[in-house]
Amino acid sequence: MSENQTYSRLNPFVASVKERHRLSKSGSGKNTQHVTLDISGSGIVYQPGDSLGIYPTNDPHLVEWTIFAMRAKGDELIADKQGELHSLRTYLQKKANITEISRKVLQEVCGRQTNIEKKEALEHLLSEGQKEALKAYLAVHEVWDFLEENIEVHFSPEELCHLMMPLLPRLYSISSAQKVVGDEIHLTVAMLEYETNQTQRKGVCTHYICNLAPLNEKSV
Ligand SMILES: Cc1cc2nc3c(=O)[nH]c(=O)nc-3n(C[C@H](O)[C@H](O)[C@H](O)COP(=O)(O)OP(=O)(O)OC[C@H]3O[C@@H](n4cnc5c(N)ncnc54)[C@H](O)[C@@H]3O)c2cc1C
């Protein structure tokens, strides 16, 4: 996909979701959606099969659970890497990966854990030869439930935010031909939903594109 000079990975064009509808039959177990993006004014030129990156926003419910697990209020100020200030709520929505636990968060929680049993369990996961066990543990936790399981550990909101990984864009393959659809991009998105740790989880970006992004507002 080639971009108008003005837009790049560092200065992405913000498109809007024009339409979305489910392709898979309800009850089929799969939730595949046809999503139409409006790219009017972008000057973007693409071919079918090209990929585009979408910057998602975290689910507001997940953000509130994370704020609660951090024992914060949400209005604390957090500086990003460029020194720009955001409220904790906005930072968690737009900047932080709150669905995956970074090694830094894991190590720091382990270091600060005062409950000996929990500390030893984390030390074991972080020790040599426990790669698979660690992977399995991380696969069934998001930041909020990891913090709740380690309620003894305290961080300032900014400290914890700076230990988290950044929220990254996801790639999607373009299924439309520009000659046919003009200023639109059509995507086929497989909504990711699964259960771990007795909790229903949703893929960050697929949930955003298929459910959360407001229609006809520049948001993706
Ligand atoms: C070049 C390219 C093109 C792509 N094109 C498309 C496309 O056209 N359409 C499309 O739908 N996707 C496409 N993808 C995939 C897309 O980029 C995303 O990875 C996908 O949509 C999931 O993103 P998400 O943010 O919803 O999920 P995330 O929040 O990133 O979650 C994904 C993670 O969830 C975890 N997970 C998933 N299932 C389970 C489970 N059962 N149990 C435990 N953990 C689980 C895994 O850790 C996985 O890494 C493409 C990827 C690439 C690289």
The ligand as a Tripos MOL2 file, in Angstrom:
@<TRIPOS>MOLECULE
LIG
   53    58     1     0     0
SMALL
NO_CHARGES

@<TRIPOS>ATOM
      1 C1          0.1580   -9.7390    7.4050 C.3       1 LIG1
      2 C2         -1.0270  -10.0210    8.3070 C.ar      1 LIG1
      3 C3         -2.3080   -9.9180    7.7960 C.ar      1 LIG1
      4 C4         -3.4070  -10.1910    8.6080 C.ar      1 LIG1
      5 N1         -4.6640  -10.1080    8.0810 N.ar      1 LIG1
      6 C5         -5.7430  -10.3700    8.8440 C.ar      1 LIG1
      7 C6         -7.0730  -10.2800    8.2950 C.ar      1 LIG1
      8 O1         -7.2750   -9.9480    7.1310 O.2       1 LIG1
      9 N2         -8.1240  -10.5550    9.1180 N.ar      1 LIG1
     10 C7         -7.9440  -10.9230   10.4340 C.ar      1 LIG1
     11 O2         -8.9480  -11.1410   11.1200 O.2       1 LIG1
     12 N3         -6.7040  -11.0000   10.9750 N.ar      1 LIG1
     13 C8         -5.6080  -10.7240   10.2250 C.ar      1 LIG1
     14 N4         -4.3450  -10.7920   10.7850 N.ar      1 LIG1
     15 C9         -4.2220  -11.0270   12.2380 C.3       1 LIG1
     16 C10        -4.3510   -9.6730   12.9770 C.3       1 LIG1
     17 O3         -3.2050   -8.8710   12.7200 O.3       1 LIG1
     18 C11        -4.4630   -9.8280   14.5010 C.3       1 LIG1
     19 O4         -3.3700  -10.5730   14.9800 O.3       1 LIG1
     20 C12        -5.7420  -10.5190   14.9350 C.3       1 LIG1
     21 O5         -6.8650   -9.8130   14.4240 O.3       1 LIG1
     22 C13        -5.8600  -10.5640   16.4700 C.3       1 LIG1
     23 O6         -5.6990   -9.2680   16.9590 O.3       1 LIG1
     24 P1         -6.4090   -8.8140   18.3090 P.3       1 LIG1
     25 O7         -5.8290   -7.5050   18.6960 O.co2     1 LIG1
     26 O8         -7.8940   -8.9060   18.1820 O.co2     1 LIG1
     27 O9         -5.9530   -9.9380   19.3200 O.3       1 LIG1
     28 P2         -4.8930   -9.7510   20.5160 P.3       1 LIG1
     29 O10        -5.4740   -8.9160   21.5740 O.co2     1 LIG1
     30 O11        -3.5910   -9.3380   19.9190 O.co2     1 LIG1
     31 O12        -4.8020  -11.2190   21.0210 O.3       1 LIG1
     32 C14        -4.0650  -12.2000   20.3090 C.3       1 LIG1
     33 C15        -3.4900  -13.1140   21.3550 C.3       1 LIG1
     34 O13        -4.5640  -13.7320   22.0670 O.3       1 LIG1
     35 C16        -4.1130  -14.9220   22.6140 C.3       1 LIG1
     36 N5         -5.0760  -15.9860   22.3220 N.ar      1 LIG1
     37 C17        -5.7820  -16.1670   21.2000 C.ar      1 LIG1
     38 N6         -6.5830  -17.2410   21.3180 N.ar      1 LIG1
     39 C18        -6.3540  -17.7340   22.5530 C.ar      1 LIG1
     40 C19        -6.8600  -18.8420   23.2800 C.ar      1 LIG1
     41 N7         -7.7840  -19.6540   22.7610 N.pl3     1 LIG1
     42 N8         -6.3900  -19.0540   24.5240 N.ar      1 LIG1
     43 C20        -5.4680  -18.2400   25.0690 C.ar      1 LIG1
     44 N9         -4.9570  -17.1780   24.4320 N.ar      1 LIG1
     45 C21        -5.3920  -16.9390   23.1970 C.ar      1 LIG1
     46 C22        -2.7770  -15.2360   22.0100 C.3       1 LIG1
     47 O14        -1.7910  -14.9080   22.9650 O.3       1 LIG1
     48 C23        -2.6770  -14.2810   20.8400 C.3       1 LIG1
     49 O15        -1.3610  -13.8910   20.5840 O.3       1 LIG1
     50 C24        -3.2260  -10.5520    9.9720 C.ar      1 LIG1
     51 C25        -1.9290  -10.6340   10.4830 C.ar      1 LIG1
     52 C26        -0.8460  -10.3920    9.6630 C.ar      1 LIG1
     53 C27         0.5320  -10.5230   10.2540 C.3       1 LIG1
@<TRIPOS>BOND
     1     1     2 1
     2     2     3 ar
     3     2    52 ar
     4     3     4 ar
     5     4     5 ar
     6     4    50 ar
     7     5     6 ar
     8     6     7 ar
     9     6    13 1
    10     7     8 2
    11     7     9 ar
    12     9    10 ar
    13    10    11 2
    14    10    12 ar
    15    12    13 ar
    16    13    14 ar
    17    14    15 1
    18    14    50 ar
    19    15    16 1
    20    16    17 1
    21    16    18 1
    22    18    19 1
    23    18    20 1
    24    20    21 1
    25    20    22 1
    26    22    23 1
    27    23    24 1
    28    24    25 2
    29    24    26 1
    30    24    27 1
    31    27    28 1
    32    28    29 2
    33    28    30 1
    34    28    31 1
    35    31    32 1
    36    32    33 1
    37    33    34 1
    38    33    48 1
    39    34    35 1
    40    35    36 1
    41    35    46 1
    42    36    37 ar
    43    36    45 ar
    44    37    38 ar
    45    38    39 ar
    46    39    40 ar
    47    39    45 ar
    48    40    41 1
    49    40    42 ar
    50    42    43 ar
    51    43    44 ar
    52    44    45 ar
    53    46    47 1
    54    46    48 1
    55    48    49 1
    56    50    51 ar
    57    51    52 ar
    58    52    53 1
@<TRIPOS>SUBSTRUCTURE
     1 LIG1         1 GROUP 0 **** ****
